[in-house]
């Protein structure tokens, strides 16, 4: 009975925090404003696509607005930022040309919504459609993702100012990965999903194609876990997860041991946390998290699991979102264990690294992984 009441409480929380119809109206207007500005500047064939949390259904009322701007040619971030500066609708405009994905940052003055404009890099469109499909595949997925993202926000784990600098996208992928590896999985691997597509599949139609062909996916065993049980399971799964030894692979739909022989591959990564992007399969979405950040995350996961184990009423769910630190070292906390280990081993002896024969075969290993992707993906990445 308590699970049903807590499930209802989680749904109420999601309804309170989610984007409302008026929020979508504001975001559509921003897209139109940017489109008009660029048309006037001479980009007559430009298109503006919202992506990310605005489209994949897991956004909050104060979420940033991510926009992909298709100019029909490569976008010059400095030039676009100068164009936006002439429009009174936008303030705090900043070009970030040297980022991995060059963007222009701006704030829409009437609404206060922060906007990130990207050009010529469509990876995020595929990811958006994939997450949207996951949320539509099972009614428990969306509220689970949103409550975990809210937990991360309230505990100061996400964003540039967060203690861990974990991004919401990474938390979302961790939830999806957890749901893929359950004894009775709720979600398919991306490897299974892309097998339904062909070379003509476009990012904007990816979710629609998957929904139309859903009956061709491998049959999953029925999972009847409550939303509350899945939330408890998420924290229990990751509180003792060996991040340093494993790669979280959404593409394969399971956890993989890091293979130290695959030099240059994501499975060779020495980052404290390694979460594989579902489509850019050699990219770690948690590459910026430090060893200290991992320790804080592990302590937070342990604390959340402890709080969830003591929930005895719907009102007690609020305790999950109250930031807390250990008053003493947690016996089963991997974060505390790692911190103790660092204290004990204050001196490290440098070792010279000698590559093995297998490491020289990394290119062939990566090639084999890439070949498992569908034709449209290889064409998009210019690999065929």
Secondary structure, DSSP 4 states (H G I P E B T S, - for coil): -HHHHHHHHHHHHHHHHBPPHHHHHHHHHHHHHHHHHHHHTT-TT-EEEEETHHHHS--BTT--EEEEEE-SS---HHHHHHHHHT-TTEEEEEEETTSSS-EEEEEETTTTEEEEEE-S-THHHHHHHHHHHHHHH-HHHHHHHHHHHHHHHHTT-BSTTSSS-B-HHHHHHHHHHHHHSSTT-SS--HHHHHTT--TT--GGGHHHHHHHTGGGSPPPPP----HHHHHHHHHHHHHT--GGGEEEETTTTEEEE--TT-TTSGGG--SS--EE-SSSTT-BTTTT--HHHHHHHHHHHHHHHHHHHT--SGGGGGGGGS----SS--TT-HHHHHHHHHHH------------GGGGGHHHHHHHHHTTS-HHHHHHTT--
